[in-house]
Amino acid sequence: MVDRGKTSWQELYRQVVQTDLCAGCGACVMACPRQVLDYDHASYHPVNIEPTTAADDCAHGVRGCDICTRACPRFGAWELDGDQALHGRARQPEEVFGITRGIWLARATDPAVLAAGQDGGLVSALLLWGLQSEQIQGALCSRRSPTRPWDAEPFLATTAAEVLEAAGSRYTYSANALAMRQAERRGLRRLALVGTGCQAAMNGTLSARRVNKYARRIQLTIGLLCSKTFQYQGLRRVIEEHGVPLAEVAKLDIKGKLLVWRTSGERVDIPLAQLRAFTREGCRLCPDFAASLADISAGGLGQRDGWTLTIVRTQRGADWLQGATDAGAVAVRPGQEDPAAVALLAKLATKSRMRATATRSQACRPAGWKPSATLEAQGGSPMPGYAPTEPLEGQCAQASATRKPALTTVMRMNHGLK
């Protein structure tokens, strides 16, 4: 474990939340032992709900509680900490999409799962096998909102029907870790976590920083390849401007552009440039397209329809994929059979890292800012291939430290199950 000194909500708020480095994953809210943090779904940020302290303060933090900063997968050298915990080493500069044990093309063998899922239905198939084999009691994932078409909410899936309900992709955001509270109320202790790279990264930070209560409960972390998610109202506006009411949308996908299928079967293609203005701020600063700290990363980059590009990263990820394959739930092929998909993975992983670094440099550093001598010698990162970890200063840290935003009940959503 890397010794970062004693930190608390005050440091997390000022260095991560105020600067929009916060991805909105909800790890700090999930892990808070005093339940004084809640989640503002309008800003995708955690908030302090203690009635007697300022937004940037915490009475428990003053007395030494540091659980929120330890859980956060955006605080400090989170990528390096995670790699050391999961793999016992730092990644090399050429490992642009993270440390791997193997790359596969995979798909569900059950036609019903394949039809319900996105691309190859791999994630749904893994969760179903995990439930059937009693490896897990439930999965922290997401589903489409019953009240807001193509938006969604954190969801605890504990049955086959609920896993299939969560299948498919949405392109707004959900803090899936928030479903942990429901799991705790139900006494469930063996869980899978499914989420985009920002959420999958807690697989590394929980282990590296010894947030053992939750590190032990999460038996498998599946990371979804993701370059960005969008604000719900913006996504809705753009789709409806192309003549498709959300009530008529049957499926969404992104393959270089937003693909919208109507219930009639007609497909409408929308340039991603039209959605750029509605990208969440936390996504602009995210370097981790490839979900590099998951046990298994999965996404629809394959050049052949119906197969999921699958990156196995840890031993337990390898064990899960092998177990599901041996049980006949999943079919796999070597990733080398689709070199274009692997090349695209490397390209998009590099692009997200460069975008995040550029965004930090342009928006979050005051005029005349210069890196410390140590950071400058490292090319702006703690190691080649890692995201910068120095606290941001200047204009992006000027948010109010005293006014707490009002909590809303509006949910946001990420990609669902592949």
C-alpha positions in Angstrom: 0.0 0.0 0.0 1.3 3.4 -1.0 1.6 5.8 2.0 -0.1 9.0 1.1 -0.4 10.4 4.6 -3.6 11.0 6.4 -6.3 12.5 4.2 -10.0 13.1 4.6 -13.1 14.4 2.8 -11.7 17.9 2.9 -8.8 16.9 0.6 -11.1 14.7 -1.6 -13.6 17.6 -2.0 -11.0 20.2 -2.9 -8.7 18.0 -5.1 -11.3 15.8 -6.8 -14.9 17.1 -6.5 -14.3 20.8 -7.0 -11.9 20.3 -9.9 -14.4 18.0 -11.8 -11.8 15.3 -11.7 -14.6 13.4 -9.9 -16.0 10.8 -12.3 -19.2 10.3 -10.1 -18.6 6.6 -9.5 -20.0 6.7 -6.0 -17.2 4.7 -4.3 -16.9 7.3 -1.5 -20.6 7.3 -0.8 -20.7 3.5 -0.8 -17.7 3.2 1.6 -18.5 6.1 4.0 -18.9 4.3 7.4 -20.9 7.2 8.9 -23.2 7.7 6.0 -22.6 11.4 5.9 -22.0 11.4 2.2 -24.8 11.3 -0.4 -25.0 11.6 -4.2 -26.2 14.6 -6.2 -27.5 13.1 -9.4 -27.6 16.5 -11.1 -23.9 17.1 -10.8 -22.8 13.5 -10.6 -20.9 14.4 -7.5 -20.8 13.2 -3.8 -22.0 15.7 -1.3 -21.6 16.1 2.5 -25.0 15.9 4.2 -23.9 16.6 7.7 -26.2 19.4 8.9 -23.5 21.1 11.0 -20.5 21.3 8.7 -19.6 23.1 5.4 -19.7 21.4 2.1 -15.9 20.9 2.1 -15.6 19.7 5.8 -16.5 16.6 7.7 -16.5 16.2 11.5 -15.5 12.6 11.2 -12.6 13.5 8.9 -11.3 16.0 11.5 -11.1 13.0 13.9 -9.2 10.9 11.5 -11.6 9.1 9.2 -10.1 8.7 5.7 -12.2 6.0 4.2 -13.7 8.2 1.4 -10.3 9.2 0.1 -9.0 5.6 0.3 -12.0 4.3 -1.7 -11.8 7.0 -4.4 -10.5 5.9 -7.8 -9.5 9.4 -8.7 -7.6 10.4 -5.6 -3.8 10.4 -5.6 -1.8 7.9 -7.7 -4.9 5.7 -8.2 -3.7 3.9 -11.3 -0.3 3.1 -9.9 -1.8 2.0 -6.6 -4.3 -0.2 -8.4 -1.7 -1.9 -10.7 0.6 -2.6 -7.7 -2.3 -4.2 -5.8 -3.7 -6.2 -8.7 -0.5 -7.2 -10.5 2.4 -6.5 -8.1 4.0 -4.1 -10.6 3.6 -0.9 -12.5 2.5 -1.0 -16.1 5.0 -0.4 -18.8 4.8 2.5 -21.2 3.9 0.2 -24.1 0.9 -1.2 -22.1 -1.3 1.6 -23.3 -4.6 -0.2 -22.4 -3.3 -1.6 -19.1 -1.8 -4.9 -17.9 -3.4 -8.0 -19.4 -3.3 -11.8 -19.2 -5.0 -12.3 -22.6 -7.4 -10.9 -25.2 -10.3 -12.9 -26.5 -13.4 -12.6 -28.6 -16.3 -13.9 -26.6 -20.0 -14.4 -26.8 -23.0 -15.9 -24.9 -24.0 -19.3 -26.2 -27.7 -19.0 -25.1 -29.6 -17.3 -27.9 -31.9 -15.5 -25.5 -28.9 -13.9 -23.7 -27.3 -13.1 -27.0 -30.4 -11.4 -28.2 -30.9 -9.4 -25.0 -27.3 -8.3 -24.6 -25.1 -5.8 -26.4 -22.7 -7.1 -29.0 -21.9 -10.7 -27.8 -23.8 -10.7 -24.5 -20.7 -11.7 -22.6 -21.3 -9.7 -19.4 -24.8 -11.0 -19.1 -23.6 -14.6 -19.6 -20.8 -14.2 -17.0 -23.3 -12.9 -14.4 -25.8 -15.6 -15.1 -23.2 -18.3 -14.7 -22.0 -16.6 -11.5 -25.5 -16.7 -10.0 -26.1 -20.2 -11.2 -22.8 -21.5 -9.8 -23.3 -19.5 -6.6 -20.1 -17.6 -7.1 -22.1 -14.4 -6.5 -25.4 -13.5 -4.9 -26.0 -10.5 -7.0 -24.5 -7.9 -9.3 -24.2 -4.1 -8.9 -25.1 -2.8 -12.4 -27.8 -0.6 -13.9 -31.1 -0.8 -15.7 -33.2 1.5 -17.8 -35.3 3.9 -15.7 -39.0 2.9 -15.6 -39.9 6.7 -15.7 -37.2 8.3 -17.9 -36.8 6.6 -21.3 -33.2 5.6 -22.0 -32.0 7.0 -18.8 -31.3 4.5 -16.0 -30.6 3.9 -12.4 -28.2 1.8 -10.2 -29.6 -1.7 -9.9 -29.0 -4.8 -7.9 -29.6 -7.9 -10.1 -30.1 -11.1 -8.2 -32.0 -13.3 -10.6 -31.6 -14.3 -14.2 -34.6 -12.1 -15.2 -33.0 -9.1 -13.5 -29.7 -9.7 -15.3 -31.5 -9.7 -18.6 -33.4 -6.6 -17.6 -30.0 -4.8 -17.1 -28.7 -6.0 -20.5 -27.8 -3.5 -23.3 -26.2 -0.1 -23.4 -27.3 3.3 -22.4 -25.1 6.3 -22.8 -25.9 8.4 -19.8 -24.4 7.7 -16.4 -25.2 5.7 -13.3 -23.1 5.3 -10.2 -23.6 1.6 -10.0 -21.8 1.2 -6.6 -24.8 2.9 -5.0 -26.7 -0.3 -5.3 -24.4 -1.7 -2.6 -26.6 -0.2 0.1 -29.5 -2.3 -1.1 -27.2 -5.4 -1.2 -26.2 -4.6 2.4 -29.8 -4.3 3.5 -30.5 -7.7 2.0 -27.4 -9.3 3.6 -25.7 -10.1 0.3 -22.0 -10.5 0.7 -20.8 -12.0 -2.7 -21.3 -9.5 -5.5 -20.1 -8.6 -8.9 -19.6 -5.0 -10.0 -20.2 -3.9 -13.6 -19.3 -0.4 -14.7 -17.3 1.8 -16.9 -13.6 2.3 -16.3 -14.1 5.0 -13.6 -16.2 2.6 -11.6 -14.1 -0.5 -12.3 -11.0 1.4 -11.0 -12.3 0.9 -7.5 -11.3 -2.7 -7.9 -7.8 -1.4 -7.6 -8.2 1.3 -5.0 -10.3 -0.8 -2.5 -7.6 -3.4 -2.5 -4.6 -1.1 -2.6 -5.8 1.1 0.2 -7.3 -1.7 2.3 -11.0 -0.8 2.2 -11.4 -4.4 3.0 -15.1 -4.5 3.8 -16.0 -3.8 0.2 -12.9 -5.3 -1.5 -13.9 -8.7 0.0 -17.6 -8.4 -1.1 -16.8 -7.7 -4.7 -15.9 -11.1 -6.1 -15.5 -9.9 -9.7 -15.3 -6.5 -11.4 -16.2 -6.2 -15.1 -15.2 -3.0 -16.8 -17.0 -1.7 -19.8 -14.9 0.1 -22.5 -16.1 3.7 -22.5 -14.9 6.9 -24.0 -17.6 9.2 -22.6 -21.1 9.4 -21.3 -23.7 12.2 -21.9 -26.1 14.3 -19.9 -29.5 12.8 -20.2 -31.4 15.9 -21.4 -28.7 16.6 -24.0 -28.9 13.0 -25.4 -32.6 13.1 -25.4 -32.7 16.5 -27.3 -30.3 15.3 -30.0 -32.1 12.0 -30.6 -35.5 13.7 -30.8 -34.1 16.4 -33.1 -33.5 13.6 -35.5 -37.1 12.7 -35.5 -37.0 9.8 -33.1 -39.1 10.1 -29.9 -37.4 8.2 -27.0 -40.5 6.1 -26.7 -39.8 4.7 -30.2 -36.1 3.8 -29.5 -35.4 0.0 -29.4 -31.7 0.1 -29.1 -28.7 2.4 -28.9 -25.1 1.8 -29.8 -21.9 3.8 -30.6 -19.7 2.7 -33.5 -18.0 5.9 -34.5 -21.4 7.5 -34.4 -24.6 7.1 -32.3 -26.7 4.4 -33.8 -30.4 4.6 -32.9 -32.7 1.8 -33.8 -36.5 2.4 -33.9 -38.9 -0.2 -32.7 -39.8 -0.5 -36.4 -36.3 -1.7 -37.2 -35.2 1.5 -39.0 -31.7 2.8 -38.0 -30.9 6.4 -37.6 -27.2 7.4 -37.5 -26.2 10.6 -35.6 -22.7 12.1 -35.7 -21.0 12.1 -32.3 -20.0 15.7 -32.8 -23.6 16.7 -32.2 -23.3 15.2 -28.7 -20.0 16.7 -27.7 -21.5 19.7 -25.9 -23.3 17.3 -23.6 -20.3 15.2 -22.5 -20.1 15.0 -18.7 -17.2 17.0 -17.2 -15.8 14.0 -15.4 -15.5 12.1 -18.7 -13.4 14.8 -20.2 -10.8 14.2 -17.5 -10.9 10.4 -17.6 -7.8 8.6 -19.0 -9.2 5.1 -18.8 -11.1 4.1 -21.9 -10.0 0.5 -21.4 -11.2 0.0 -17.8 -7.6 -1.1 -17.0 -8.2 -2.0 -13.3 -11.1 -4.4 -13.9 -10.7 -8.1 -13.6 -12.2 -8.4 -17.1 -12.8 -5.5 -19.5 -15.3 -5.9 -22.3 -16.6 -3.9 -25.2 -18.0 -4.0 -28.7 -14.9 -3.1 -30.7 -14.9 -6.4 -32.7 -15.1 -6.1 -36.5 -17.5 -9.0 -36.6 -21.0 -8.6 -35.2 -22.1 -10.7 -32.2 -18.7 -10.9 -30.5 -17.4 -9.0 -27.5 -13.7 -7.9 -27.3 -12.7 -9.3 -23.9 -9.5 -8.3 -22.0 -8.6 -10.6 -19.1 -6.5 -8.8 -16.6 -6.4 -10.7 -13.3 -6.3 -14.4 -12.2 -9.8 -14.3 -10.9 -10.9 -12.8 -14.2 -9.2 -15.7 -16.0 -10.9 -18.1 -13.6 -14.3 -16.7 -14.2 -14.0 -16.7 -18.0 -12.6 -20.3 -17.9 -15.4 -21.4 -15.6 -18.1 -19.9 -17.8 -16.5 -21.4 -20.9 -16.2 -24.9 -19.3 -19.8 -24.7 -18.3 -20.8 -23.9 -21.9 -22.2 -20.5 -21.1 -19.6 -18.6 -23.1 -17.8 -19.3 -26.4 -14.3 -17.8 -26.9 -11.9 -17.2 -29.8 -8.4 -15.8 -29.7 -8.3 -12.0 -29.9 -5.6 -12.4 -32.6 -8.4 -13.4 -35.0 -9.5 -9.7 -35.0 -6.3 -7.6 -35.1 -8.2 -4.5 -36.2 -10.2 -4.6 -32.9 -7.1 -4.9 -30.8 -5.5 -2.0 -32.8 -8.7 0.1 -32.2 -8.5 -0.7 -28.5 -5.0 0.7 -28.4 -5.9 3.7 -30.4 -8.9 4.7 -28.3 -7.1 4.0 -25.0 -4.3 6.3 -26.2 -6.7 9.0 -27.3 -8.6 9.0 -24.0 -5.3 9.5 -22.1 -4.2 12.3 -24.3 -7.6 14.0 -24.1 -7.6 13.8 -20.3 -4.1 15.2 -20.0 -4.9 18.0 -22.5 -8.1 18.9 -20.7 -6.3 19.2 -17.4 -3.6 21.3 -18.9 -5.9 23.7 -20.6 -8.8 24.1 -18.1 -7.3 23.4 -14.7 -4.0 25.2 -14.4 -3.7 28.9 -14.0 -1.7 31.1 -16.3 2.0 30.7 -15.7 1.6 27.2 -14.0 4.6 25.0 -14.2 4.9 21.4 -12.9 7.1 20.6 -10.0 10.7 19.4 -10.9 9.7 15.8 -10.2 6.6 15.9 -12.2 8.3 17.7 -15.1 11.0 15.0 -15.2 8.3 12.4 -15.5 6.6 14.1 -18.5 3.7 15.3 -16.5 2.8 12.0 -15.0 4.0 10.0 -11.9 5.2 7.3 -14.4 5.0 7.0 -18.2 1.5 5.8 -19.0 -0.1 7.0 -15.8 -2.5 10.0 -15.2 -1.1 13.1 -13.4 -1.9 13.1 -9.7 -0.8 16.6 -8.5 -3.7 18.6 -7.0 -5.2 20.9 -9.6 -5.2 24.6 -8.9 -6.6 27.7 -10.5 -9.9 28.4 -12.1 -11.3 24.9 -12.0 -10.9 24.8 -8.2 -13.0 28.0 -7.5 -16.4 26.3 -6.9 -18.1 27.4 -3.7 -16.8 25.6 -0.6 -19.7 26.6 1.6 -23.0 26.0 -0.4 -24.2 22.4 -0.6 -26.1 21.6 -3.8 -29.6 20.3 -3.4 -30.0 16.6 -3.8 -32.2 15.5 -6.7 -33.9 12.2 -7.4 -32.9 12.2 -11.1 -30.8 9.2 -12.0 -28.1 9.0 -14.6 -26.9 6.0 -16.4 -23.8 4.4 -18.0 -23.5 1.6 -20.5 -25.5 -1.4 -19.2 -24.4 -5.0 -19.6 -22.6 -6.1 -22.8 
